[in-house]
């Protein structure tokens, strides 16, 4: 379902993209080799949970360059939280609409806030698994930037080298 939503969204906005079939793989470093691009051009997507109160949690879809790690403390600070961790696999998959290793750099869930590191927008194209382990998408970074800004998502430094 996330795959079909993604393609419909991209087509609706006239985004320039290419589909790339490859052996099933969800690890950024390995699949980047299959796709034939530098790891830094991949969009690594992780779901992060920040506690903002005793019973209040916010979930973020953190998108960083493929060769970086998510700066959890930066996300905690951004949310004004007291605790931060990666979301459980079940929660991440429920919010993202796809399995771990295939999470898209797009949020289709109202409880999943998109935060993109500016480094993701630097290469001419970004690459990510297209909600499937056996197919990826190469998307013009300027088209992704238009989506990010149009959705009111935050572009903040959230990557660690």
N, CA, C and O atoms as a GROMACS GRO file, in nm:
protein
  644
    1UNK      N    1   0.081  -0.119   0.000
    1UNK     CA    2   0.000   0.000   0.000
    1UNK      C    3   0.087   0.126   0.000
    1UNK      O    4   0.056   0.221  -0.073
    2UNK      N    5   0.194   0.131   0.079
    2UNK     CA    6   0.281   0.249   0.082
    2UNK      C    7   0.347   0.270  -0.054
    2UNK      O    8   0.367   0.384  -0.096
    3UNK      N    9   0.380   0.161  -0.123
    3UNK     CA   10   0.442   0.170  -0.255
    3UNK      C   11   0.348   0.241  -0.353
    3UNK      O   12   0.390   0.332  -0.424
    4UNK      N   13   0.222   0.200  -0.355
    4UNK     CA   14   0.125   0.260  -0.446
    4UNK      C   15   0.100   0.407  -0.410
    4UNK      O   16   0.088   0.492  -0.498
    5UNK      N   17   0.092   0.437  -0.279
    5UNK     CA   18   0.073   0.576  -0.235
    5UNK      C   19   0.190   0.663  -0.280
    5UNK      O   20   0.171   0.775  -0.326
    6UNK      N   21   0.310   0.609  -0.266
    6UNK     CA   22   0.430   0.683  -0.305
    6UNK      C   23   0.426   0.718  -0.453
    6UNK      O   24   0.443   0.834  -0.490
    7UNK      N   25   0.403   0.618  -0.538
    7UNK     CA   26   0.403   0.643  -0.682
    7UNK      C   27   0.292   0.740  -0.721
    7UNK      O   28   0.312   0.827  -0.806
    8UNK      N   29   0.175   0.726  -0.660
    8UNK     CA   30   0.064   0.818  -0.688
    8UNK      C   31   0.102   0.961  -0.650
    8UNK      O   32   0.074   1.055  -0.724
    9UNK      N   33   0.164   0.978  -0.533
    9UNK     CA   34   0.206   1.110  -0.488
    9UNK      C   35   0.308   1.172  -0.583
    9UNK      O   36   0.296   1.288  -0.623
   10UNK      N   37   0.407   1.093  -0.620
   10UNK     CA   38   0.512   1.144  -0.709
   10UNK      C   39   0.455   1.181  -0.846
   10UNK      O   40   0.488   1.286  -0.902
   11UNK      N   41   0.370   1.095  -0.899
   11UNK     CA   42   0.309   1.122  -1.030
   11UNK      C   43   0.219   1.245  -1.025
   11UNK      O   44   0.219   1.327  -1.117
   12UNK      N   45   0.143   1.257  -0.917
   12UNK     CA   46   0.052   1.371  -0.901
   12UNK      C   47   0.128   1.504  -0.902
   12UNK      O   48   0.078   1.605  -0.953
   13UNK      N   49   0.249   1.504  -0.846
   13UNK     CA   50   0.328   1.627  -0.838
   13UNK      C   51   0.430   1.640  -0.951
   13UNK      O   52   0.512   1.732  -0.951
   14UNK      N   53   0.427   1.548  -1.046
   14UNK     CA   54   0.519   1.556  -1.159
   14UNK      C   55   0.665   1.538  -1.121
   14UNK      O   56   0.754   1.592  -1.186
   15UNK      N   57   0.690   1.462  -1.016
   15UNK     CA   58   0.827   1.438  -0.970
   15UNK      C   59   0.902   1.353  -1.071
   15UNK      O   60   0.845   1.267  -1.138
   16UNK      N   61   1.031   1.379  -1.080
   16UNK     CA   62   1.118   1.302  -1.170
   16UNK      C   63   1.185   1.192  -1.089
   16UNK      O   64   1.260   1.219  -0.995
   17UNK      N   65   1.158   1.069  -1.128
   17UNK     CA   66   1.212   0.955  -1.054
   17UNK      C   67   1.235   0.838  -1.148
   17UNK      O   68   1.181   0.831  -1.259
   18UNK      N   69   1.316   0.744  -1.099
   18UNK     CA   70   1.343   0.619  -1.169
   18UNK      C   71   1.325   0.505  -1.070
   18UNK      O   72   1.362   0.517  -0.953
   19UNK      N   73   1.268   0.394  -1.116
   19UNK     CA   74   1.257   0.273  -1.034
   19UNK      C   75   1.376   0.184  -1.065
   19UNK      O   76   1.415   0.169  -1.180
   20UNK      N   77   1.432   0.124  -0.960
   20UNK     CA   78   1.549   0.039  -0.973
   20UNK      C   79   1.521  -0.095  -0.906
   20UNK      O   80   1.499  -0.100  -0.785
   21UNK      N   81   1.522  -0.202  -0.983
   21UNK     CA   82   1.504  -0.335  -0.926
   21UNK      C   83   1.640  -0.391  -0.887
   21UNK      O   84   1.740  -0.366  -0.954
   22UNK      N   85   1.644  -0.467  -0.778
   22UNK     CA   86   1.769  -0.524  -0.728
   22UNK      C   87   1.737  -0.641  -0.636
   22UNK      O   88   1.620  -0.667  -0.604
   23UNK      N   89   1.840  -0.712  -0.593
   23UNK     CA   90   1.823  -0.821  -0.497
   23UNK      C   91   1.763  -0.764  -0.369
   23UNK      O   92   1.795  -0.651  -0.332
   24UNK      N   93   1.678  -0.840  -0.300
   24UNK     CA   94   1.617  -0.790  -0.176
   24UNK      C   95   1.722  -0.753  -0.071
   24UNK      O   96   1.807  -0.834  -0.035
   25UNK      N   97   1.716  -0.628  -0.024
   25UNK     CA   98   1.811  -0.580   0.076
   25UNK      C   99   1.757  -0.453   0.140
   25UNK      O  100   1.703  -0.366   0.071
   26UNK      N  101   1.773  -0.442   0.272
   26UNK     CA  102   1.727  -0.324   0.343
   26UNK      C  103   1.838  -0.244   0.409
   26UNK      O  104   1.814  -0.134   0.458
   27UNK      N  105   1.960  -0.298   0.412
   27UNK     CA  106   2.071  -0.226   0.476
   27UNK      C  107   2.129  -0.124   0.378
   27UNK      O  108   2.168  -0.158   0.266
   28UNK      N  109   2.134   0.000   0.421
   28UNK     CA  110   2.172   0.112   0.336
   28UNK      C  111   2.306   0.091   0.266
   28UNK      O  112   2.317   0.114   0.146
   29UNK      N  113   2.407   0.048   0.340
   29UNK     CA  114   2.540   0.034   0.283
   29UNK      C  115   2.542  -0.068   0.171
   29UNK      O  116   2.608  -0.048   0.069
   30UNK      N  117   2.471  -0.178   0.188
   30UNK     CA  118   2.471  -0.285   0.088
   30UNK      C  119   2.385  -0.248  -0.032
   30UNK      O  120   2.428  -0.264  -0.146
   31UNK      N  121   2.264  -0.199  -0.009
   31UNK     CA  122   2.174  -0.168  -0.119
   31UNK      C  123   2.226  -0.051  -0.202
   31UNK      O  124   2.196  -0.042  -0.321
   32UNK      N  125   2.302   0.039  -0.143
   32UNK     CA  126   2.362   0.148  -0.220
   32UNK      C  127   2.456   0.093  -0.326
   32UNK      O  128   2.462   0.145  -0.437
   33UNK      N  129   2.530  -0.012  -0.292
   33UNK     CA  130   2.616  -0.078  -0.390
   33UNK      C  131   2.536  -0.141  -0.503
   33UNK      O  132   2.575  -0.132  -0.619
   34UNK      N  133   2.425  -0.205  -0.470
   34UNK     CA  134   2.338  -0.263  -0.572
   34UNK      C  135   2.287  -0.155  -0.668
   34UNK      O  136   2.276  -0.177  -0.788
   35UNK      N  137   2.256  -0.040  -0.611
   35UNK     CA  138   2.198   0.069  -0.692
   35UNK      C  139   2.306   0.149  -0.764
   35UNK      O  140   2.274   0.224  -0.857
   36UNK      N  141   2.432   0.135  -0.723
   36UNK     CA  142   2.542   0.201  -0.792
   36UNK      C  143   2.560   0.349  -0.762
   36UNK      O  144   2.587   0.427  -0.853
   37UNK      N  145   2.545   0.388  -0.638
   37UNK     CA  146   2.564   0.528  -0.600
   37UNK      C  147   2.639   0.536  -0.468
   37UNK      O  148   2.645   0.437  -0.395
   38UNK      N  149   2.698   0.653  -0.436
   38UNK     CA  150   2.763   0.668  -0.306
   38UNK      C  151   2.661   0.652  -0.192
   38UNK      O  152   2.546   0.693  -0.206
   39UNK      N  153   2.704   0.594  -0.083
   39UNK     CA  154   2.615   0.574   0.032
   39UNK      C  155   2.557   0.707   0.080
   39UNK      O  156   2.444   0.712   0.128
   40UNK      N  157   2.633   0.814   0.067
   40UNK     CA  158   2.586   0.946   0.112
   40UNK      C  159   2.466   0.997   0.034
   40UNK      O  160   2.398   1.089   0.079
   41UNK      N  161   2.437   0.939  -0.082
   41UNK     CA  162   2.322   0.981  -0.163
   41UNK      C  163   2.195   0.905  -0.126
   41UNK      O  164   2.088   0.935  -0.179
   42UNK      N  165   2.207   0.809  -0.036
   42UNK     CA  166   2.088   0.736   0.010
   42UNK      C  167   2.016   0.819   0.116
   42UNK      O  168   2.079   0.895   0.191
   43UNK      N  169   1.885   0.805   0.121
   43UNK     CA  170   1.805   0.867   0.227
   43UNK      C  171   1.775   0.758   0.330
   43UNK      O  172   1.688   0.673   0.308
   44UNK      N  173   1.846   0.762   0.442
   44UNK     CA  174   1.824   0.666   0.550
   44UNK      C  175   1.708   0.717   0.635
   44UNK      O  176   1.709   0.831   0.680
   45UNK      N  177   1.608   0.631   0.656
   45UNK     CA  178   1.484   0.673   0.722
   45UNK      C  179   1.461   0.590   0.848
   45UNK      O  180   1.451   0.468   0.842
   46UNK      N  181   1.452   0.658   0.961
   46UNK     CA  182   1.435   0.590   1.089
   46UNK      C  183   1.324   0.658   1.169
   46UNK      O  184   1.310   0.780   1.165
   47UNK      N  185   1.247   0.578   1.240
   47UNK     CA  186   1.139   0.631   1.323
   47UNK      C  187   1.190   0.642   1.466
   47UNK      O  188   1.238   0.546   1.525
   48UNK      N  189   1.176   0.763   1.520
   48UNK     CA  190   1.228   0.795   1.653
   48UNK      C  191   1.113   0.839   1.743
   48UNK      O  192   1.024   0.913   1.700
   49UNK      N  193   1.116   0.793   1.868
   49UNK     CA  194   1.014   0.830   1.966
   49UNK      C  195   1.077   0.925   2.068
   49UNK      O  196   1.186   0.901   2.120
   50UNK      N  197   1.006   1.036   2.095
   50UNK     CA  198   1.050   1.132   2.196
   50UNK      C  199   0.938   1.147   2.298
   50UNK      O  200   0.825   1.179   2.264
   51UNK      N  201   0.972   1.122   2.427
   51UNK     CA  202   0.875   1.146   2.535
   51UNK      C  203   0.877   1.294   2.567
   51UNK      O  204   0.982   1.353   2.595
   52UNK      N  205   0.758   1.355   2.563
   52UNK     CA  206   0.747   1.498   2.593
   52UNK      C  207   0.668   1.522   2.720
   52UNK      O  208   0.650   1.637   2.761
   53UNK      N  209   0.621   1.417   2.783
   53UNK     CA  210   0.547   1.425   2.909
   53UNK      C  211   0.535   1.285   2.965
   53UNK      O  212   0.581   1.189   2.903
   54UNK      N  213   0.473   1.272   3.083
   54UNK     CA  214   0.461   1.140   3.144
   54UNK      C  215   0.395   1.039   3.052
   54UNK      O  216   0.439   0.924   3.043
   55UNK      N  217   0.290   1.080   2.984
   55UNK     CA  218   0.218   0.988   2.896
   55UNK      C  219   0.210   1.041   2.753
   55UNK      O  220   0.126   0.997   2.675
   56UNK      N  221   0.296   1.134   2.721
   56UNK     CA  222   0.292   1.195   2.588
   56UNK      C  223   0.417   1.159   2.510
   56UNK      O  224   0.529   1.175   2.557
   57UNK      N  225   0.395   1.111   2.388
   57UNK     CA  226   0.505   1.076   2.300
   57UNK      C  227   0.482   1.140   2.163
   57UNK      O  228   0.369   1.153   2.117
   58UNK      N  229   0.592   1.178   2.100
   58UNK     CA  230   0.587   1.224   1.961
   58UNK      C  231   0.677   1.132   1.880
   58UNK      O  232   0.782   1.088   1.927
   59UNK      N  233   0.634   1.103   1.758
   59UNK     CA  234   0.712   1.017   1.670
   59UNK      C  235   0.761   1.097   1.551
   59UNK      O  236   0.685   1.173   1.490
   60UNK      N  237   0.887   1.080   1.520
   60UNK     CA  238   0.951   1.151   1.410
   60UNK      C  239   1.004   1.053   1.307
   60UNK      O  240   1.059   0.949   1.342
   61UNK      N  241   0.985   1.087   1.181
   61UNK     CA  242   1.050   1.017   1.072
   61UNK      C  243   1.175   1.098   1.041
   61UNK      O  244   1.170   1.202   0.976
   62UNK      N  245   1.288   1.049   1.090
   62UNK     CA  246   1.416   1.117   1.073
   62UNK      C  247   1.480   1.068   0.944
   62UNK      O  248   1.502   0.948   0.927
   63UNK      N  249   1.511   1.160   0.854
   63UNK     CA  250   1.573   1.126   0.726
   63UNK      C  251   1.711   1.190   0.722
   63UNK      O  252   1.724   1.312   0.728
   64UNK      N  253   1.813   1.105   0.712
   64UNK     CA  254   1.952   1.151   0.713
   64UNK      C  255   2.026   1.088   0.595
   64UNK      O  256   1.980   0.988   0.539
   65UNK      N  257   2.141   1.146   0.556
   65UNK     CA  258   2.220   1.081   0.451
   65UNK      C  259   2.258   0.939   0.492
   65UNK      O  260   2.275   0.910   0.610
   66UNK      N  261   2.272   0.852   0.394
   66UNK     CA  262   2.297   0.711   0.419
   66UNK      C  263   2.424   0.680   0.495
   66UNK      O  264   2.435   0.575   0.557
   67UNK      N  265   2.522   0.770   0.490
   67UNK     CA  266   2.648   0.746   0.560
   67UNK      C  267   2.652   0.813   0.697
   67UNK      O  268   2.758   0.822   0.759
   68UNK      N  269   2.537   0.860   0.744
   68UNK     CA  270   2.530   0.930   0.873
   68UNK      C  271   2.444   0.851   0.972
   68UNK      O  272   2.373   0.757   0.936
   69UNK      N  273   2.452   0.893   1.098
   69UNK     CA  274   2.366   0.840   1.202
   69UNK      C  275   2.271   0.951   1.245
   69UNK      O  276   2.301   1.069   1.228
   70UNK      N  277   2.157   0.913   1.301
   70UNK     CA  278   2.061   1.012   1.351
   70UNK      C  279   2.111   1.065   1.485
   70UNK      O  280   2.150   0.989   1.573
   71UNK      N  281   2.110   1.196   1.499
   71UNK     CA  282   2.146   1.262   1.625
   71UNK      C  283   2.022   1.263   1.714
   71UNK      O  284   1.939   1.354   1.705
   72UNK      N  285   2.010   1.162   1.798
   72UNK     CA  286   1.892   1.149   1.884
   72UNK      C  287   1.876   1.268   1.978
   72UNK      O  288   1.764   1.312   2.004
   73UNK      N  289   1.986   1.320   2.028
   73UNK     CA  290   1.979   1.434   2.119
   73UNK      C  291   1.923   1.558   2.048
   73UNK      O  292   1.852   1.637   2.108
   74UNK      N  293   1.956   1.575   1.920
   74UNK     CA  294   1.903   1.688   1.844
   74UNK      C  295   1.751   1.676   1.831
   74UNK      O  296   1.680   1.776   1.840
   75UNK      N  297   1.702   1.555   1.809
   75UNK     CA  298   1.557   1.535   1.798
   75UNK      C  299   1.489   1.556   1.933
   75UNK      O  300   1.381   1.614   1.940
   76UNK      N  301   1.553   1.509   2.040
   76UNK     CA  302   1.497   1.530   2.174
   76UNK      C  303   1.485   1.679   2.202
   76UNK      O  304   1.384   1.725   2.255
   77UNK      N  305   1.588   1.754   2.169
   77UNK     CA  306   1.589   1.899   2.190
   77UNK      C  307   1.483   1.967   2.102
   77UNK      O  308   1.412   2.056   2.149
   78UNK      N  309   1.473   1.926   1.978
   78UNK     CA  310   1.375   1.982   1.886
   78UNK      C  311   1.233   1.966   1.940
   78UNK      O  312   1.150   2.056   1.927
   79UNK      N  313   1.205   1.851   2.001
   79UNK     CA  314   1.072   1.821   2.052
   79UNK      C  315   1.050   1.871   2.195
   79UNK      O  316   0.938   1.868   2.246
   80UNK      N  317   1.156   1.918   2.260
   80UNK     CA  318   1.145   1.959   2.399
   80UNK      C  319   1.117   1.839   2.488
   80UNK      O  320   1.042   1.849   2.585
   81UNK      N  321   1.177   1.727   2.453
   81UNK     CA  322   1.150   1.602   2.523
   81UNK      C  323   1.243   1.573   2.638
   81UNK      O  324   1.344   1.640   2.659
   82UNK      N  325   1.206   1.469   2.714
   82UNK     CA  326   1.286   1.426   2.828
   82UNK      C  327   1.356   1.293   2.802
   82UNK      O  328   1.449   1.256   2.874
   83UNK      N  329   1.313   1.221   2.699
   83UNK     CA  330   1.369   1.089   2.668
   83UNK      C  331   1.354   1.066   2.518
   83UNK      O  332   1.255   1.106   2.458
   84UNK      N  333   1.453   1.000   2.459
   84UNK     CA  334   1.448   0.971   2.316
   84UNK      C  335   1.501   0.830   2.290
   84UNK      O  336   1.594   0.786   2.356
   85UNK      N  337   1.440   0.762   2.194
   85UNK     CA  338   1.489   0.631   2.152
   85UNK      C  339   1.433   0.601   2.014
   85UNK      O  340   1.342   0.670   1.966
   86UNK      N  341   1.488   0.499   1.951
   86UNK     CA  342   1.428   0.453   1.827
   86UNK      C  343   1.296   0.387   1.863
   86UNK      O  344   1.285   0.321   1.966
   87UNK      N  345   1.196   0.405   1.780
   87UNK     CA  346   1.067   0.341   1.802
   87UNK      C  347   1.083   0.190   1.788
   87UNK      O  348   1.172   0.144   1.716
   88UNK      N  349   0.997   0.115   1.854
   88UNK     CA  350   1.000  -0.031   1.836
   88UNK      C  351   0.971  -0.061   1.690
   88UNK      O  352   0.908   0.019   1.621
   89UNK      N  353   1.017  -0.175   1.643
   89UNK     CA  354   0.996  -0.213   1.502
   89UNK      C  355   0.847  -0.216   1.470
   89UNK      O  356   0.806  -0.169   1.364
   90UNK      N  357   0.766  -0.272   1.560
   90UNK     CA  358   0.621  -0.278   1.535
   90UNK      C  359   0.560  -0.140   1.520
   90UNK      O  360   0.482  -0.116   1.429
   91UNK      N  361   0.597  -0.049   1.610
   91UNK     CA  362   0.542   0.087   1.606
   91UNK      C  363   0.591   0.161   1.482
   91UNK      O  364   0.514   0.230   1.415
   92UNK      N  365   0.720   0.147   1.452
   92UNK     CA  366   0.777   0.214   1.334
   92UNK      C  367   0.707   0.167   1.207
   92UNK      O  368   0.672   0.248   1.121
   93UNK      N  369   0.688   0.036   1.195
   93UNK     CA  370   0.625  -0.019   1.075
   93UNK      C  371   0.479   0.023   1.065
   93UNK      O  372   0.429   0.048   0.956
   94UNK      N  373   0.409   0.031   1.179
   94UNK     CA  374   0.269   0.073   1.178
   94UNK      C  375   0.257   0.220   1.135
   94UNK      O  376   0.168   0.254   1.057
   95UNK      N  377   0.345   0.305   1.185
   95UNK     CA  378   0.340   0.447   1.149
   95UNK      C  379   0.386   0.471   1.005
   95UNK      O  380   0.328   0.553   0.934
   96UNK      N  381   0.489   0.399   0.963
   96UNK     CA  382   0.546   0.421   0.830
   96UNK      C  383   0.468   0.350   0.720
   96UNK      O  384   0.472   0.391   0.604
   97UNK      N  385   0.397   0.245   0.756
   97UNK     CA  386   0.321   0.171   0.656
   97UNK      C  387   0.404   0.074   0.574
   97UNK      O  388   0.357   0.023   0.472
   98UNK      N  389   0.526   0.048   0.617
   98UNK     CA  390   0.610  -0.050   0.549
   98UNK      C  391   0.708  -0.109   0.649
   98UNK      O  392   0.728  -0.055   0.758
   99UNK      N  393   0.770  -0.221   0.611
   99UNK     CA  394   0.857  -0.291   0.705
   99UNK      C  395   0.992  -0.222   0.720
   99UNK      O  396   1.034  -0.145   0.633
  100UNK      N  397   1.060  -0.250   0.830
  100UNK     CA  398   1.193  -0.195   0.853
  100UNK      C  399   1.283  -0.230   0.736
  100UNK      O  400   1.277  -0.340   0.682
  101UNK      N  401   1.366  -0.135   0.698
  101UNK     CA  402   1.452  -0.153   0.582
  101UNK      C  403   1.390  -0.100   0.454
  101UNK      O  404   1.456  -0.090   0.351
  102UNK      N  405   1.260  -0.068   0.460
  102UNK     CA  406   1.191  -0.016   0.341
  102UNK      C  407   1.116   0.114   0.371
  102UNK      O  408   1.036   0.159   0.290
  103UNK      N  409   1.142   0.173   0.487
  103UNK     CA  410   1.068   0.293   0.527
  103UNK      C  411   1.101   0.408   0.433
  103UNK      O  412   1.218   0.436   0.403
  104UNK      N  413   0.996   0.474   0.388
  104UNK     CA  414   1.008   0.583   0.291
  104UNK      C  415   1.043   0.715   0.359
  104UNK      O  416   1.016   0.733   0.478
  105UNK      N  417   1.103   0.809   0.284
  105UNK     CA  418   1.127   0.943   0.339
  105UNK      C  419   1.004   1.034   0.326
  105UNK      O  420   1.017   1.156   0.313
  106UNK      N  421   0.888   0.975   0.328
  106UNK     CA  422   0.759   1.045   0.320
  106UNK      C  423   0.671   0.994   0.433
  106UNK      O  424   0.672   0.874   0.462
  107UNK      N  425   0.597   1.082   0.497
  107UNK     CA  426   0.505   1.039   0.601
  107UNK      C  427   0.362   1.044   0.550
  107UNK      O  428   0.316   1.147   0.501
  108UNK      N  429   0.294   0.931   0.560
  108UNK     CA  430   0.153   0.923   0.523
  108UNK      C  431   0.065   0.906   0.647
  108UNK      O  432  -0.054   0.878   0.635
  109UNK      N  433   0.124   0.925   0.766
  109UNK     CA  434   0.051   0.907   0.892
  109UNK      C  435   0.054   1.039   0.970
  109UNK      O  436   0.160   1.099   0.983
  110UNK      N  437  -0.060   1.085   1.021
  110UNK     CA  438  -0.063   1.214   1.092
  110UNK      C  439   0.020   1.217   1.220
  110UNK      O  440   0.056   1.325   1.267
  111UNK      N  441   0.050   1.102   1.279
  111UNK     CA  442   0.128   1.098   1.403
  111UNK      C  443   0.278   1.082   1.379
  111UNK      O  444   0.354   1.064   1.474
  112UNK      N  445   0.320   1.087   1.253
  112UNK     CA  446   0.461   1.070   1.219
  112UNK      C  447   0.511   1.200   1.155
  112UNK      O  448   0.480   1.230   1.040
  113UNK      N  449   0.590   1.275   1.234
  113UNK     CA  450   0.639   1.406   1.190
  113UNK      C  451   0.770   1.391   1.113
  113UNK      O  452   0.864   1.328   1.160
  114UNK      N  453   0.775   1.448   0.995
  114UNK     CA  454   0.891   1.438   0.908
  114UNK      C  455   0.994   1.545   0.943
  114UNK      O  456   0.963   1.664   0.949
  115UNK      N  457   1.119   1.500   0.967
  115UNK     CA  458   1.232   1.590   0.989
  115UNK      C  459   1.345   1.541   0.899
  115UNK      O  460   1.386   1.425   0.905
  116UNK      N  461   1.396   1.631   0.816
  116UNK     CA  462   1.496   1.596   0.716
  116UNK      C  463   1.624   1.673   0.742
  116UNK      O  464   1.622   1.794   0.761
  117UNK      N  465   1.736   1.601   0.744
  117UNK     CA  466   1.865   1.667   0.756
  117UNK      C  467   1.897   1.735   0.623
  117UNK      O  468   1.874   1.677   0.517
  118UNK      N  469   1.951   1.858   0.625
  118UNK     CA  470   1.979   1.928   0.500
  118UNK      C  471   2.075   1.854   0.408
  118UNK      O  472   2.073   1.875   0.287
  119UNK      N  473   2.159   1.768   0.463
  119UNK     CA  474   2.252   1.690   0.381
  119UNK      C  475   2.182   1.597   0.283
  119UNK      O  476   2.240   1.561   0.181
  120UNK      N  477   2.060   1.558   0.314
  120UNK     CA  478   1.983   1.470   0.224
  120UNK      C  479   1.952   1.542   0.094
  120UNK      O  480   1.943   1.479  -0.011
  121UNK      N  481   1.938   1.673   0.100
  121UNK     CA  482   1.896   1.751  -0.017
  121UNK      C  483   2.012   1.797  -0.104
  121UNK      O  484   1.990   1.864  -0.205
  122UNK      N  485   2.136   1.763  -0.068
  122UNK     CA  486   2.253   1.810  -0.141
  122UNK      C  487   2.282   1.738  -0.273
  122UNK      O  488   2.310   1.806  -0.371
  123UNK      N  489   2.275   1.604  -0.281
  123UNK     CA  490   2.306   1.540  -0.410
  123UNK      C  491   2.196   1.569  -0.513
  123UNK      O  492   2.085   1.607  -0.476
  124UNK      N  493   2.225   1.550  -0.642
  124UNK     CA  494   2.122   1.575  -0.743
  124UNK      C  495   2.005   1.477  -0.733
  124UNK      O  496   1.890   1.513  -0.761
  125UNK      N  497   2.034   1.354  -0.693
  125UNK     CA  498   1.929   1.253  -0.674
  125UNK      C  499   1.946   1.189  -0.538
  125UNK      O  500   2.058   1.175  -0.489
  126UNK      N  501   1.833   1.150  -0.477
  126UNK     CA  502   1.839   1.071  -0.355
  126UNK      C  503   1.782   0.933  -0.386
  126UNK      O  504   1.697   0.918  -0.475
  127UNK      N  505   1.828   0.834  -0.312
  127UNK     CA  506   1.790   0.695  -0.336
  127UNK      C  507   1.734   0.636  -0.208
  127UNK      O  508   1.783   0.664  -0.098
  128UNK      N  509   1.631   0.554  -0.222
  128UNK     CA  510   1.573   0.485  -0.106
  128UNK      C  511   1.492   0.366  -0.153
  128UNK      O  512   1.444   0.363  -0.266
  129UNK      N  513   1.478   0.267  -0.064
  129UNK     CA  514   1.392   0.153  -0.095
  129UNK      C  515   1.249   0.204  -0.106
  129UNK      O  516   1.205   0.286  -0.026
  130UNK      N  517   1.178   0.154  -0.205
  130UNK     CA  518   1.044   0.203  -0.237
  130UNK      C  519   0.937   0.122  -0.165
  130UNK      O  520   0.846   0.068  -0.229
  131UNK      N  521   0.947   0.114  -0.032
  131UNK     CA  522   0.853   0.037   0.051
  131UNK      C  523   0.857  -0.112   0.018
  131UNK      O  524   0.764  -0.186   0.049
  132UNK      N  525   0.966  -0.153  -0.046
  132UNK     CA  526   0.990  -0.294  -0.081
  132UNK      C  527   1.140  -0.318  -0.070
  132UNK      O  528   1.221  -0.226  -0.090
  133UNK      N  529   1.177  -0.440  -0.039
  133UNK     CA  530   1.319  -0.473  -0.030
  133UNK      C  531   1.383  -0.493  -0.166
  133UNK      O  532   1.505  -0.482  -0.179
  134UNK      N  533   1.304  -0.521  -0.268
  134UNK     CA  534   1.358  -0.555  -0.400
  134UNK      C  535   1.347  -0.443  -0.503
  134UNK      O  536   1.378  -0.464  -0.621
  135UNK      N  537   1.303  -0.326  -0.462
  135UNK     CA  538   1.290  -0.214  -0.555
  135UNK      C  539   1.322  -0.084  -0.482
  135UNK      O  540   1.277  -0.060  -0.370
  136UNK      N  541   1.400  -0.002  -0.550
  136UNK     CA  542   1.435   0.129  -0.496
  136UNK      C  543   1.389   0.237  -0.592
  136UNK      O  544   1.344   0.211  -0.704
  137UNK      N  545   1.400   0.358  -0.543
  137UNK     CA  546   1.360   0.473  -0.622
  137UNK      C  547   1.472   0.576  -0.618
  137UNK      O  548   1.528   0.604  -0.512
  138UNK      N  549   1.505   0.631  -0.734
  138UNK     CA  550   1.597   0.744  -0.744
  138UNK      C  551   1.511   0.866  -0.774
  138UNK      O  552   1.441   0.869  -0.876
  139UNK      N  553   1.514   0.965  -0.688
  139UNK     CA  554   1.428   1.082  -0.697
  139UNK      C  555   1.512   1.208  -0.703
  139UNK      O  556   1.608   1.222  -0.627
  140UNK      N  557   1.478   1.298  -0.792
  140UNK     CA  558   1.548   1.427  -0.799
  140UNK      C  559   1.535   1.496  -0.663
  140UNK      O  560   1.425   1.511  -0.611
  141UNK      N  561   1.648   1.537  -0.607
  141UNK     CA  562   1.648   1.599  -0.474
  141UNK      C  563   1.564   1.726  -0.472
  141UNK      O  564   1.501   1.755  -0.370
  142UNK      N  565   1.563   1.801  -0.580
  142UNK     CA  566   1.483   1.925  -0.581
  142UNK      C  567   1.334   1.893  -0.574
  142UNK      O  568   1.257   1.971  -0.519
  143UNK      N  569   1.292   1.780  -0.631
  143UNK     CA  570   1.151   1.740  -0.621
  143UNK      C  571   1.118   1.695  -0.479
  143UNK      O  572   1.009   1.722  -0.428
  144UNK      N  573   1.212   1.626  -0.414
  144UNK     CA  574   1.191   1.587  -0.274
  144UNK      C  575   1.186   1.712  -0.186
  144UNK      O  576   1.103   1.722  -0.096
  145UNK      N  577   1.276   1.808  -0.212
  145UNK     CA  578   1.277   1.933  -0.134
  145UNK      C  579   1.144   2.007  -0.148
  145UNK      O  580   1.094   2.063  -0.051
  146UNK      N  581   1.087   2.007  -0.268
  146UNK     CA  582   0.958   2.074  -0.290
  146UNK      C  583   0.850   2.007  -0.205
  146UNK      O  584   0.765   2.075  -0.147
  147UNK      N  585   0.853   1.873  -0.198
  147UNK     CA  586   0.757   1.800  -0.114
  147UNK      C  587   0.777   1.836   0.033
  147UNK      O  588   0.682   1.869   0.103
  148UNK      N  589   0.901   1.829   0.078
  148UNK     CA  590   0.933   1.856   0.218
  148UNK      C  591   0.884   1.995   0.259
  148UNK      O  592   0.819   2.010   0.362
  149UNK      N  593   0.915   2.094   0.178
  149UNK     CA  594   0.875   2.231   0.212
  149UNK      C  595   0.724   2.248   0.198
  149UNK      O  596   0.663   2.320   0.277
  150UNK      N  597   0.663   2.183   0.100
  150UNK     CA  598   0.518   2.191   0.081
  150UNK      C  599   0.440   2.129   0.195
  150UNK      O  600   0.328   2.170   0.224
  151UNK      N  601   0.498   2.028   0.259
  151UNK     CA  602   0.433   1.961   0.372
  151UNK      C  603   0.458   2.032   0.504
  151UNK      O  604   0.402   1.995   0.607
  152UNK      N  605   0.543   2.133   0.501
  152UNK     CA  606   0.577   2.203   0.625
  152UNK      C  607   0.666   2.121   0.715
  152UNK      O  608   0.674   2.146   0.836
  153UNK      N  609   0.735   2.024   0.658
  153UNK     CA  610   0.827   1.941   0.736
  153UNK      C  611   0.947   2.026   0.778
  153UNK      O  612   0.976   2.129   0.717
  154UNK      N  613   1.014   1.982   0.881
  154UNK     CA  614   1.129   2.056   0.930
  154UNK      C  615   1.256   2.006   0.863
  154UNK      O  616   1.279   1.886   0.852
  155UNK      N  617   1.338   2.100   0.818
  155UNK     CA  618   1.472   2.068   0.768
  155UNK      C  619   1.567   2.121   0.874
  155UNK      O  620   1.586   2.242   0.890
  156UNK      N  621   1.627   2.027   0.946
  156UNK     CA  622   1.714   2.061   1.060
  156UNK      C  623   1.835   1.969   1.060
  156UNK      O  624   1.826   1.855   1.014
  157UNK      N  625   1.949   2.016   1.112
  157UNK     CA  626   2.065   1.927   1.124
  157UNK      C  627   2.036   1.819   1.229
  157UNK      O  628   2.033   1.847   1.349
  158UNK      N  629   2.016   1.697   1.184
  158UNK     CA  630   1.988   1.585   1.275
  158UNK      C  631   2.079   1.466   1.246
  158UNK      O  632   2.052   1.355   1.290
  159UNK      N  633   2.188   1.491   1.172
  159UNK     CA  634   2.279   1.382   1.134
  159UNK      C  635   2.411   1.394   1.207
  159UNK      O  636   2.462   1.504   1.230
  160UNK      N  637   2.466   1.280   1.243
  160UNK     CA  638   2.601   1.270   1.298
  160UNK      C  639   2.685   1.193   1.198
  160UNK      O  640   2.638   1.097   1.138
  161UNK      N  641   2.808   1.236   1.180
  161UNK     CA  642   2.898   1.168   1.084
  161UNK      C  643   2.934   1.030   1.134
  161UNK      O  644   3.009   0.959   1.066
   0.00000   0.00000   0.00000
